[in-house]
Amino acid sequence: MDVKSLPDFRFIPYPVESKELLPPDESITLNTSSSWTYCGPLLTLESCNLPSSFNTWAEVTLSGSILPSLFSFLAYVHDFLTQNNQSHYWLTIRASKGSNEFDTPRWHTDDLFFSPLKPPINHRRESLLSPITNLLKPTRTGSTTNQDLSKPISPSNPQTNHHDHCPEPTPPTAQIPSTSPTPTNWKLTTTLLGPGTLFIPPATNHLARATQQAAKTAARTANPNHICVSVRCVGCAMAAESVRARLAVELGRHGTVQASTGECVF
């Protein structure tokens, strides 16, 4: 499947053994919330050839094995990547226990995740959001904005007034550096166990980035004097919660879609 022929967002079915769709004899329980990441050549899909770090992570995190469902997905991923002339990948498995933390949706987009890294900046970083939580370029503004969450955001025409004297924030740490002249700007994701990730419907998916940018602009404008040089601070945390609450209202109006078992998301 050629990625050039695909839309910006799409559910794609992938082959899954029928027995994997049934409740397993050995139930899988999650001991703790954690993640495992691998970056390198496509893995050999044999349990004995997986990186030792995966086995260490799985022993601590899980009771039971996710390998059958994981290998089914990765077999499709490897075929997909090979067809698109890719031989390496960045693979992350996230295991998350149920929590009240997500009673308020935590929406995010992947703009800067795929953007080229900028040269390091030596002066202080002006930011309302820490590099860990900021997955979108902040916009520096000088106007004031009403923070009433009931007032809709106008993502197509956010009020901005750029200042030349304001230092540009450093790129978020979520970025993946690439030396390729034509780096990939897409990813595949699926859910191996439990409810799948919620997405904005395809018809309104294009509004997500602009809506999030407008929310972050409003948070920055409301606190123009906040400057921090640390990774985390109270000001950044308050701004992040403000953006999160506003996006829960704005993006929640569009409804949600969710991949079914045996589907991945492009």
C-alpha positions as CSV (number, residue, x, y, z in Angstrom):
1,M,0.0,0.0,0.0
2,D,1.6,3.2,-1.2
3,V,1.4,6.0,1.5
4,K,1.2,8.6,-1.3
5,S,-2.2,7.3,-2.2
6,L,-3.6,7.4,1.3
7,P,-5.6,10.2,2.9
8,D,-4.3,12.0,6.0
9,F,-6.3,9.7,8.2
10,R,-7.6,6.2,7.7
11,F,-8.5,3.0,9.4
12,I,-6.8,0.0,7.8
13,P,-7.6,-3.7,8.6
14,Y,-4.7,-6.1,9.1
15,P,-4.7,-9.9,9.2
16,V,-5.3,-11.3,12.7
17,E,-5.6,-14.9,13.7
18,S,-9.2,-15.7,14.7
19,K,-8.0,-17.2,18.0
20,E,-6.5,-13.9,18.9
21,L,-9.9,-12.3,18.8
22,L,-11.2,-14.6,21.5
23,P,-10.6,-14.3,25.2
24,P,-7.3,-16.0,25.9
25,D,-6.9,-18.9,28.2
26,E,-4.3,-17.1,30.1
27,S,-5.7,-13.7,31.0
28,I,-3.5,-10.7,30.6
29,T,-3.3,-8.2,33.5
30,L,-1.4,-5.0,33.7
31,N,0.9,-4.6,36.7
32,T,1.9,-1.0,36.1
33,S,1.7,1.8,33.5
34,S,4.9,2.0,31.5
35,S,6.2,1.9,27.9
36,W,8.9,0.2,25.8
37,T,10.6,1.8,22.9
38,Y,12.8,0.4,20.1
39,C,14.5,2.3,17.3
40,G,16.4,0.4,14.6
41,P,16.0,-2.2,11.8
42,L,12.8,-4.2,11.5
43,L,12.7,-6.8,14.3
44,T,12.8,-10.5,13.7
45,L,9.4,-11.7,14.8
46,E,10.6,-14.6,17.0
47,S,10.4,-14.3,20.8
48,C,13.9,-15.6,21.2
49,N,15.3,-12.8,19.0
50,L,13.6,-9.8,20.6
51,P,15.8,-7.3,22.4
52,S,16.4,-8.3,26.0
53,S,15.0,-4.9,27.1
54,F,11.6,-6.0,25.8
55,N,11.6,-9.2,28.0
56,T,12.7,-7.1,31.0
57,W,9.9,-4.6,30.4
58,A,7.2,-7.3,29.8
59,E,8.1,-9.2,33.0
60,V,7.7,-6.1,35.1
61,T,4.7,-4.7,33.3
62,L,2.5,-7.6,32.3
63,S,1.1,-10.9,33.6
64,G,0.5,-12.9,30.5
65,S,1.9,-12.5,26.9
66,I,1.0,-10.0,24.2
67,L,3.3,-11.6,21.7
68,P,0.6,-13.3,19.5
69,S,-1.3,-10.0,18.9
70,L,1.9,-7.9,18.8
71,F,3.5,-10.2,16.1
72,S,0.3,-10.1,14.0
73,F,0.4,-6.3,14.0
74,L,4.2,-6.1,13.4
75,A,4.0,-8.6,10.5
76,Y,1.6,-6.2,8.8
77,V,3.7,-3.2,9.7
78,H,6.9,-4.8,8.3
79,D,5.1,-5.5,5.0
80,F,3.7,-2.0,4.9
81,L,7.1,-0.4,5.6
82,T,8.9,-2.6,3.1
83,Q,6.4,-1.7,0.4
84,N,7.2,2.0,1.1
85,N,11.0,1.5,1.0
86,Q,11.5,1.7,4.8
87,S,13.8,-0.7,6.6
88,H,14.0,1.0,10.1
89,Y,11.3,2.2,12.5
90,W,10.6,3.8,15.8
91,L,8.4,1.4,17.8
92,T,6.7,2.3,21.0
93,I,4.4,0.0,23.1
94,R,2.4,1.8,25.8
95,A,0.7,0.0,28.6
96,S,-1.7,2.2,30.6
97,K,-3.9,1.2,33.6
98,G,-7.3,2.7,34.0
99,S,-7.2,6.1,35.7
100,N,-9.4,9.1,36.5
101,E,-6.7,11.1,34.8
102,F,-8.5,10.7,31.5
103,D,-11.9,11.6,32.7
104,T,-11.0,14.8,30.9
105,P,-9.8,13.9,27.4
106,R,-6.1,14.5,26.7
107,W,-6.2,15.5,23.0
108,H,-3.0,15.9,21.0
109,T,-1.7,16.2,17.5
110,D,1.6,15.1,15.9
111,D,2.8,18.2,14.1
112,L,6.2,18.6,15.6
113,F,6.6,14.9,16.2
114,F,7.6,14.7,12.5
115,S,9.1,18.1,12.0
116,P,12.9,18.6,11.4
117,L,14.8,19.7,14.5
118,K,15.9,23.3,14.6
119,P,19.4,24.4,15.8
120,P,19.7,24.8,19.6
121,I,19.0,28.2,21.0
122,N,21.4,29.6,23.6
123,H,19.2,32.2,25.3
124,R,16.4,31.5,27.7
125,R,13.3,29.6,26.5
126,E,10.0,31.5,26.8
127,S,7.2,29.0,27.1
128,L,3.9,28.2,28.8
129,L,4.2,24.5,28.1
130,S,7.0,22.2,28.9
131,P,8.8,20.3,26.1
132,I,7.3,17.1,27.4
133,T,3.7,18.3,27.1
134,N,4.1,20.6,24.1
135,L,3.7,18.6,20.8
136,L,2.7,21.7,18.8
137,K,4.6,24.9,17.9
138,P,3.6,27.6,20.3
139,T,2.7,30.9,18.7
140,R,3.9,34.1,20.4
141,T,1.2,36.7,20.7
142,G,0.7,40.1,22.1
143,S,-3.0,40.4,22.1
144,T,-5.4,39.5,24.9
145,T,-7.9,36.6,24.7
146,N,-11.0,35.7,26.5
147,Q,-10.4,32.5,28.5
148,D,-14.1,31.6,28.7
149,L,-14.2,27.9,27.8
150,S,-17.8,28.2,26.6
151,K,-16.7,30.6,23.8
152,P,-15.8,28.6,20.7
153,I,-12.3,28.9,19.3
154,S,-11.9,30.2,15.7
155,P,-9.1,28.0,14.5
156,S,-9.1,29.4,11.0
157,N,-8.3,32.9,12.2
158,P,-6.6,33.0,15.6
159,Q,-5.6,36.5,16.9
160,T,-1.9,36.7,16.8
161,N,0.6,39.6,16.9
162,H,4.2,38.4,16.6
163,H,7.0,40.2,18.4
164,D,10.5,40.1,16.9
165,H,12.1,40.6,20.4
166,C,10.6,37.4,21.8
167,P,12.9,34.4,21.8
168,E,11.6,31.4,19.9
169,P,10.9,28.4,22.1
170,T,13.2,25.4,21.7
171,P,11.7,22.4,19.9
172,P,9.9,19.8,22.1
173,T,11.8,16.7,23.1
174,A,9.1,14.6,21.4
175,Q,10.7,15.3,18.0
176,I,12.6,12.6,16.3
177,P,15.6,13.9,14.4
178,S,16.2,12.7,10.9
179,T,19.0,13.3,8.4
180,S,17.0,12.0,5.5
181,P,16.2,14.6,2.8
182,T,12.7,13.0,2.6
183,P,11.8,11.9,6.2
184,T,8.5,10.2,6.8
185,N,5.7,12.2,8.2
186,W,3.3,9.4,9.1
187,K,2.8,6.6,11.5
188,L,0.7,3.5,12.2
189,T,-0.9,2.8,15.5
190,T,-3.2,0.1,17.0
191,T,-4.5,-1.2,20.3
192,L,-3.5,-4.7,21.3
193,L,-5.7,-5.0,24.3
194,G,-8.5,-2.8,25.7
195,P,-10.4,0.1,24.2
196,G,-8.8,1.8,21.3
197,T,-7.6,5.4,21.0
198,L,-10.3,8.0,20.2
199,F,-9.8,10.2,17.1
200,I,-11.6,13.2,15.6
201,P,-13.8,11.9,12.6
202,P,-12.0,12.2,9.2
203,A,-14.4,14.9,8.0
204,T,-13.2,17.3,10.8
205,N,-9.8,15.9,11.4
206,H,-8.2,18.8,9.6
207,L,-9.5,21.2,12.3
208,A,-7.6,19.5,15.1
209,R,-4.2,21.2,14.6
210,A,-5.6,24.7,14.2
211,T,-7.9,24.2,17.2
212,Q,-5.1,23.1,19.4
213,Q,-2.9,26.0,18.2
214,A,-5.6,28.5,19.0
215,A,-6.0,27.1,22.5
216,K,-2.3,27.3,23.2
217,T,-2.2,30.8,21.8
218,A,-5.0,31.8,24.1
219,A,-3.1,30.3,27.1
220,R,0.1,32.1,26.2
221,T,-1.7,35.4,25.7
222,A,-3.4,35.2,29.0
223,N,0.0,35.0,30.8
224,P,2.4,37.0,28.6
225,N,4.9,37.6,31.4
226,H,5.5,33.9,32.2
227,I,9.0,32.9,31.4
228,C,10.7,29.8,32.6
229,V,13.9,28.0,32.1
230,S,13.1,24.7,33.8
231,V,11.5,21.6,32.2
232,R,8.6,21.8,34.6
233,C,7.1,24.6,36.6
234,V,3.7,25.6,38.0
235,G,3.0,28.1,35.3
236,C,3.6,25.5,32.6
237,A,1.4,23.0,34.4
238,M,-1.5,25.5,34.8
239,A,-1.2,26.4,31.1
240,A,-1.3,22.8,30.1
241,E,-4.4,22.1,32.1
242,S,-6.1,25.2,30.7
243,V,-5.4,24.0,27.1
244,R,-6.5,20.5,28.0
245,A,-9.8,21.8,29.4
246,R,-10.5,24.0,26.4
247,L,-9.7,21.2,23.9
248,A,-12.1,18.9,25.7
249,V,-14.9,21.3,25.0
250,E,-13.8,22.3,21.4
251,L,-12.8,19.0,20.0
252,G,-15.5,17.1,21.9
253,R,-18.1,18.8,19.7
254,H,-16.9,16.9,16.6
255,G,-17.6,13.4,18.0
256,T,-15.1,10.6,17.9
257,V,-14.2,7.5,15.9
258,Q,-12.4,4.4,17.1
259,A,-10.6,1.5,15.4
260,S,-12.1,-2.0,15.7
261,T,-10.2,-5.1,16.7
262,G,-7.9,-6.0,13.8
263,E,-7.7,-2.4,12.5
264,C,-4.8,0.0,12.7
265,V,-4.8,3.7,12.1
266,F,-2.7,5.6,9.5
